[in-house]
């Protein structure tokens, strides 16, 4: 059996359908010699993939960390198909988003079942010993975040999101100190790996600290928010960037010098283009215009916003101010 035929079977059964019945039927059509060759090719591909980086990726994908657990994940990496497998050998982090370690782990057991039925004996015993490459601690969370940032960020996204959501709920209840504790806890789960939520978490902490009167802490979080935006791709960060722009615009309006107001105005207007609720940024723009002494322009923003949503809570004071 040639490698091309091996990968054809993998990609038409394991990768595409993720059902052991499809693989079993495909293997049963092979002769005993072809099944033996298939097993030998699989063993060779597993041995090539036995390296420290992929062991780290396996742990992040809920492997139990044992050798047997790693081998199960290696089989499922093969089950992703030829191109993902080859990319993974060069860069384990390229496996982010692939469903390895889950439904396609049946490759080994199903092959063993058909191998025995075809040949009358179990597949040959083999053992992987020492992973290839320079050894590193695959259980060190910081090292995992450094070497496999995308897989790490995905693996911890649920825990991060849970703390983040709870922090925002606390902020809405005006439990600002508790909210910032939870934002710090959320950031700690990422172990330094890039994530779109990092700048927004710092932005929220900035707003909360400012509302508690801790301006020095707020400015520290402002600097961290701006710095962490540099490490994230803009297309995937548009909505989070817009929210952060509005937070920064609010802070400049409330606590910045007059020289920062023009930048604040630019950020508030930019935020409106991508925010989930653009009226929040319109309210920020209105407040900046008032501070600049441009009341007529501020009123025009309020009129425009109320035309979109007359009951929006951010414009209650504006309705009273201008009797709108």
C-alpha positions in Angstrom: 0.0 0.0 0.0 1.3 3.4 -0.9 1.0 6.5 1.4 -1.5 8.2 -1.0 -3.9 5.2 -0.5 -3.4 5.3 3.3 -4.3 9.0 3.4 -7.2 8.6 1.0 -8.8 6.1 3.4 -8.1 8.3 6.4 -9.6 11.4 4.8 -12.7 9.7 3.4 -13.6 7.9 6.7 -12.0 9.2 9.9 -11.5 12.9 9.0 -14.6 13.5 6.9 -17.2 11.4 8.8 -15.7 10.7 12.2 -17.5 7.4 12.5 -15.8 4.1 13.1 -18.3 2.2 10.9 -17.0 4.0 7.8 -13.4 3.2 8.7 -14.3 -0.5 9.5 -16.0 -0.9 6.2 -13.1 0.6 4.3 -10.5 -1.6 6.1 -12.6 -4.8 5.6 -12.4 -4.2 1.8 -8.6 -4.5 2.0 -6.7 -7.8 1.7 -4.8 -9.1 4.8 -1.5 -7.8 3.2 -3.0 -4.4 2.7 -4.3 -4.2 6.3 -0.8 -5.1 7.5 0.7 -2.4 5.3 -1.9 0.1 6.5 -0.9 -0.7 10.2 2.8 -0.3 9.4 2.2 3.1 7.7 0.1 4.3 10.7 2.8 3.2 13.1 5.4 5.1 11.1 3.3 8.3 11.1 2.8 8.0 14.8 6.5 7.6 15.4 7.3 10.7 13.3 4.8 12.7 15.4 6.2 11.5 18.8 7.7 14.8 19.8 7.6 17.1 22.8 5.6 19.9 21.2 2.8 17.6 20.2 2.8 16.1 23.6 2.2 19.6 25.0 -0.6 20.1 22.5 -2.2 16.8 23.6 -2.2 17.9 27.2 -3.9 21.1 26.2 -6.6 19.1 24.4 -7.5 17.2 27.6 -5.1 14.3 27.3 -4.5 12.7 30.7 -0.8 13.4 30.3 0.1 9.7 30.2 1.9 7.9 27.3 -1.2 6.0 26.4 -3.2 9.2 26.4 -0.6 10.8 24.1 -0.7 7.9 21.7 -4.5 8.2 21.5 -4.2 11.9 20.6 -1.4 11.1 18.1 -3.8 8.7 16.3 -6.4 11.4 16.1 -3.9 13.9 14.8 -3.3 11.5 11.9 -7.1 11.3 11.6 -7.1 15.1 10.9 -5.8 14.3 7.4 -2.5 14.5 5.6 -2.1 18.3 5.3 -3.0 19.1 9.0 -0.7 16.2 10.1 2.3 17.5 8.0 1.7 21.1 9.3 1.6 19.8 12.9 5.0 18.2 12.5 6.4 21.6 11.6 4.3 23.6 14.0 2.2 21.9 16.7 0.2 25.2 17.3 -1.2 24.9 13.8 -3.6 22.2 15.2 -5.7 24.9 16.9 -9.4 24.3 16.0 -8.9 20.7 14.8 -11.0 18.2 16.6 -8.1 15.9 17.5 -8.3 14.0 20.7 -12.0 13.6 20.4 -14.3 11.6 18.0 -11.5 10.2 15.8 -9.6 8.4 18.5 -11.2 5.1 17.3 -8.6 4.8 14.5 -6.4 2.5 16.7 -9.1 0.2 18.2 -10.9 -0.2 14.9 -7.7 -1.0 13.0 -6.7 -3.6 15.7 -10.1 -5.3 15.4 -9.9 -5.6 11.6 -6.2 -6.6 11.7 -7.0 -9.5 14.0 -10.0 -10.6 11.9 -7.9 -10.5 8.7 -4.7 -12.0 9.9 -5.8 -14.1 12.9 -3.4 -12.4 15.2 -3.0 -9.1 17.1 -1.1 -6.2 15.5 2.6 -6.3 16.3 3.6 -4.8 19.7 5.5 -1.6 19.6 6.5 1.1 22.1 7.3 4.7 21.8 10.2 5.6 24.1 11.7 9.1 24.1 9.9 12.0 22.3 12.0 13.7 19.6 13.4 17.2 19.9 14.7 19.1 22.9 12.9 18.2 26.1 10.8 20.7 27.9 8.2 20.6 30.7 4.9 19.8 29.0 3.1 20.4 32.3 4.4 23.9 32.8 1.5 26.2 32.0 3.7 29.2 31.2 5.8 27.1 28.9 2.7 25.8 27.2 1.4 29.3 26.7 4.7 30.4 25.3 5.2 27.5 22.9 1.6 26.9 21.9 -0.1 30.2 22.3 -3.1 29.6 20.1 -4.0 26.2 21.4 -3.4 27.4 24.9 -5.7 30.4 24.5 -8.4 28.1 23.1 -8.0 25.6 25.8 -8.4 28.2 28.6 -11.0 30.3 26.8 -13.9 28.8 28.7 -12.4 29.5 32.1 -11.3 33.0 31.0 -14.8 33.7 29.7 -16.5 32.5 32.8 -14.4 34.8 35.1 -14.8 37.6 32.6 -18.6 37.4 32.5 -18.8 37.2 36.3 -16.6 40.2 36.6 -18.8 42.2 34.3 -21.9 41.2 36.3 -20.2 42.4 39.5 -19.4 45.7 37.8 -23.0 46.2 36.8 -24.0 45.6 40.4 -21.4 48.3 41.4 -19.2 45.7 43.1 -16.2 47.2 41.5 -13.5 45.8 43.8 -14.8 42.3 43.4 -15.1 42.9 39.6 -11.4 43.8 39.3 -10.4 40.7 41.4 -12.2 38.6 38.9 -10.7 40.3 35.9 -7.3 39.6 37.3 -8.3 36.0 37.9 -9.4 35.8 34.2 -6.1 37.2 33.0 -4.2 34.7 35.1 -5.8 31.8 33.4 -4.2 32.8 30.1 -0.6 32.6 31.4 0.5 35.4 29.1 -0.9 33.9 25.9 -2.5 36.5 23.5 -6.3 36.8 23.7 -8.7 39.5 22.4 -10.2 39.7 25.9 -6.9 41.0 27.5 -7.1 44.6 26.5 -10.8 44.8 27.3 -10.2 43.3 30.7 -7.6 46.0 31.4 -10.0 48.6 30.0 -12.7 47.4 32.4 -10.3 47.5 35.3 -9.3 51.0 34.3 -13.0 52.2 34.3 -13.6 50.5 37.7 -10.5 51.8 39.3 -11.4 55.3 38.1 -14.9 55.1 39.5 -13.4 54.0 42.9 -11.1 57.0 42.8 -7.9 55.1 42.2 -6.6 57.2 39.3 -3.0 55.9 39.5 -4.3 52.3 39.2 -6.6 53.4 36.4 -3.7 55.0 34.4 -1.7 51.8 34.9 -4.5 49.7 33.5 -4.9 52.2 30.6 -1.2 51.7 29.7 -1.6 47.9 29.8 -4.7 48.1 27.7 -3.0 50.1 25.0 0.1 47.9 25.1 -1.7 44.6 24.7 -3.6 45.8 21.6 -0.3 45.7 19.7 -0.1 41.9 20.0 -3.4 41.0 18.5 -4.6 40.8 14.8 -7.0 43.7 14.1 -9.5 41.8 11.9 -10.3 39.3 14.7 -10.2 42.1 17.3 -12.5 44.7 15.7 -15.4 44.5 18.2 -13.2 44.3 21.3 -11.0 47.1 20.0 -14.1 49.2 19.5 -15.2 48.6 23.1 -11.7 49.5 24.3 -11.7 52.7 22.3 -14.9 53.7 24.0 -13.5 52.9 27.4 -10.4 55.0 26.7 -12.4 57.8 25.3 -14.6 57.9 28.4 -11.5 57.9 30.7 -9.9 60.8 28.7 -13.2 62.7 28.9 -13.6 62.2 32.6 -10.0 62.3 33.8 -7.7 63.4 31.0 -6.3 66.9 30.3 -7.9 69.1 27.6 -5.1 68.0 25.2 -6.5 64.4 25.2 -10.0 65.3 24.2 -9.4 65.3 20.5 -8.0 61.8 20.6 -10.9 60.8 22.8 -13.3 62.2 20.2 -11.6 60.2 17.5 -11.7 57.0 19.6 -15.4 57.4 20.4 -16.4 57.9 16.8 -14.3 55.0 15.7 -15.9 52.8 18.3 -19.4 53.5 16.9 -18.5 51.6 13.7 -17.9 48.2 15.4 -19.5 48.2 18.8 -22.3 45.9 19.6 -24.2 48.9 21.1 -22.9 51.9 19.2 -25.2 54.2 21.2 -22.8 53.8 24.2 -20.0 55.3 22.1 -22.4 58.0 20.9 -23.1 59.0 24.5 -19.3 59.2 25.1 -19.0 61.4 22.0 -21.8 63.6 23.3 -20.0 64.1 26.7 -16.7 64.9 25.0 -18.4 67.5 22.8 -20.0 69.1 26.0 -16.6 69.3 27.6 -15.2 70.9 24.5 -18.0 73.5 24.7 -19.7 72.4 21.5 -23.2 72.0 23.0 -25.1 72.3 19.6 -23.0 69.4 18.3 -23.6 67.4 21.4 -27.4 67.9 21.2 -27.3 66.8 17.6 -25.7 63.5 18.7 -28.4 63.0 21.3 -31.2 63.6 18.8 -29.6 61.1 16.4 -29.2 58.5 19.1 -32.7 58.9 20.4 -34.0 58.5 16.9 -32.4 55.0 17.0 -33.6 54.1 20.5 -35.7 56.5 22.5 -35.5 54.4 25.6 -31.7 53.9 25.7 -30.6 54.4 29.3 -27.4 56.4 28.3 -29.5 59.3 27.1 -31.9 59.8 30.0 -30.1 62.9 31.2 -29.8 64.3 27.6 -33.6 64.0 27.2 -34.1 66.1 30.3 -31.3 68.6 29.5 -32.6 69.5 26.1 -36.3 68.4 26.6 -36.1 66.0 23.7 
